[in-house]
Amino acid sequence: MSRRPQRKTSPQTLSQLRIIGGRWRGRKLQFAPVEGLRPTGDRLRETLFNWLQFHLPDARCLDLFAGSGALGLEALSRGAAEVDFVELNRSAAQTLGDQLKLLGADNGRVHHASAADFLAGTAASYDIVFMDPPFAGDLWQQTLAALTGHLAEGALVYVETPREKAIALPADWQIEKEKRAGQVCLRLLRAGG
């Protein structure tokens, strides 16, 4: 009599990411296994934070579509004054809040909301914004438009898109840096004004 191997059923386990620089360098953190969540990889984060290294100290940052929080957590690790994390998925927002508590990062705040609702309901202004929306949602243009009025003079906005995705910049904005890697395009934009 042959036996079929039994399938093990296990609860959903948390995924991990690693902070790559700053005071928490090498620290592994957990994030919720949410479908479609794709944290920015180590190499791309290294490129981005090399671009931002002279702008991060004491910067007020906004991590829209935060997901795992990889970008905002990296910013806090590297000297940002504060980060607002905005995440619509309740599980991802809760796990991110737990990671901030674990790190003792009281200068990071999680907002369980859509990017559009958060921006419509705040008067805050930011020096650096991280914008990495779900690729299936096509939220780039409306989110860039909604940032108007929430950016400090000369603010930097990081946008991650599919490789061939074109985006129209708001008036007086310019591309500071751009890189294509695999199926992704990284852009660092400088807001006009």
C-alpha positions in Angstrom: 0.0 0.0 0.0 1.5 3.3 -1.1 1.1 6.4 0.9 0.7 9.8 -0.6 2.8 12.5 1.1 0.7 14.6 3.3 0.5 18.3 2.5 1.5 20.5 5.3 -0.7 23.4 5.9 0.9 26.3 7.6 -0.3 29.7 8.4 0.8 32.6 6.2 4.3 33.5 7.3 5.8 36.9 7.1 8.3 37.8 4.5 11.6 39.6 5.2 13.6 42.5 3.9 17.0 43.8 4.9 17.9 47.4 5.7 21.0 48.1 3.6 22.5 51.2 5.1 22.5 53.6 8.1 22.0 52.9 11.8 19.9 49.7 11.2 22.2 48.4 8.4 21.9 44.6 8.1 18.7 44.5 10.2 16.1 42.0 8.9 12.5 43.1 9.2 9.3 41.4 8.4 6.4 42.5 6.1 3.0 41.1 5.4 2.7 38.6 2.5 0.2 40.7 0.6 -0.5 39.7 -3.0 1.2 42.1 -5.4 3.5 43.5 -2.8 7.0 43.8 -4.2 9.5 45.6 -2.1 12.1 47.5 -4.0 15.1 45.2 -4.2 18.5 45.8 -2.5 20.3 46.9 -5.7 17.6 49.4 -6.7 17.4 50.8 -3.1 21.2 51.2 -3.0 21.0 53.2 -6.3 18.1 55.4 -5.0 19.8 56.1 -1.6 23.1 56.9 -3.3 21.1 59.5 -5.3 19.5 60.8 -2.0 22.5 60.6 0.3 23.0 64.4 0.6 19.3 65.2 0.8 18.2 62.7 3.5 19.6 64.1 6.8 16.8 65.9 8.6 14.4 65.5 5.7 10.6 65.1 6.1 9.6 62.1 4.0 6.4 60.5 2.7 6.3 56.9 1.7 3.1 56.5 -0.4 1.9 53.0 -1.2 4.3 52.0 1.5 3.7 48.2 1.4 6.7 46.7 3.2 7.9 50.1 4.2 11.3 49.3 2.6 11.9 52.9 1.3 10.7 54.8 4.3 12.5 52.5 6.7 15.7 52.9 4.7 15.2 56.7 4.9 14.8 56.6 8.7 17.9 54.4 9.0 19.9 56.9 7.0 18.9 60.0 8.9 15.5 61.3 7.7 13.9 63.4 10.5 10.5 61.7 10.0 8.5 59.5 7.6 4.8 59.2 7.1 4.0 55.8 5.7 0.7 55.5 3.8 -0.7 52.0 3.1 -4.2 50.9 2.2 -3.8 47.2 3.0 -4.7 46.8 6.7 -2.4 43.8 7.2 0.6 45.5 5.6 -0.1 48.7 7.6 -0.3 46.8 10.9 2.9 44.8 10.2 4.7 48.0 9.3 3.5 49.7 12.5 4.8 46.6 14.5 8.2 46.9 12.8 8.5 50.6 13.7 7.7 49.8 17.3 10.4 47.0 17.2 12.9 49.5 16.0 11.8 52.2 18.5 11.2 54.5 15.6 8.8 57.1 17.0 9.6 59.4 14.1 7.8 57.0 11.7 4.0 57.1 11.5 1.7 54.7 9.7 -1.5 55.9 8.1 -4.0 53.2 7.0 -5.5 55.0 4.0 -5.3 55.3 0.3 -2.7 57.8 -1.1 -5.5 60.0 -2.5 -7.4 60.1 0.8 -4.3 60.8 2.8 -3.2 63.7 0.5 -6.7 65.1 0.4 -6.8 65.1 4.2 -3.4 66.6 5.2 -1.8 69.9 4.9 1.7 68.5 5.5 4.6 69.4 3.3 7.5 67.0 2.4 11.1 67.2 1.3 11.2 63.7 -0.2 8.4 61.5 -1.4 8.6 57.8 -2.3 6.0 56.7 -4.8 5.9 53.1 -5.8 2.2 52.2 -6.5 0.9 48.8 -7.5 1.8 48.5 -11.2 -1.6 47.2 -12.1 -3.4 50.3 -10.7 -2.0 52.9 -13.1 -2.0 55.5 -10.3 1.1 57.5 -11.2 -0.4 60.6 -12.9 -3.2 61.2 -10.5 -0.9 60.8 -7.5 1.7 63.2 -9.0 -1.1 65.7 -9.5 -2.3 65.2 -5.9 1.1 66.0 -4.5 0.7 69.6 -5.5 0.6 71.7 -2.3 2.4 69.0 -0.3 6.0 69.6 -1.4 8.6 71.8 0.1 10.5 74.0 -2.3 12.8 71.9 -4.5 11.3 68.6 -3.1 12.5 65.3 -4.6 10.0 62.7 -5.7 11.1 59.1 -6.4 8.8 57.2 -8.8 9.1 53.5 -9.6 7.2 52.3 -12.8 7.3 49.4 -15.2 10.3 49.8 -17.6 8.4 51.3 -20.5 5.8 53.3 -18.6 5.8 57.0 -19.7 4.7 59.6 -17.2 3.9 63.2 -17.8 5.6 65.6 -15.4 3.7 68.4 -13.8 4.7 71.9 -15.0 8.1 73.1 -13.8 9.2 69.6 -12.7 12.3 67.9 -14.1 14.0 64.5 -14.1 17.1 64.6 -11.9 18.1 60.9 -12.3 16.7 58.0 -14.3 17.7 54.3 -14.5 16.2 51.2 -16.0 16.9 47.9 -14.4 15.2 44.7 -15.5 11.5 45.4 -15.9 11.6 48.5 -13.7 12.3 52.2 -14.3 13.5 54.4 -11.4 13.1 58.2 -11.7 14.1 60.9 -9.3 12.1 64.0 -10.0 12.6 67.5 -8.7 9.4 69.5 -8.1 9.4 73.0 -9.6 9.0 76.2 -7.6 
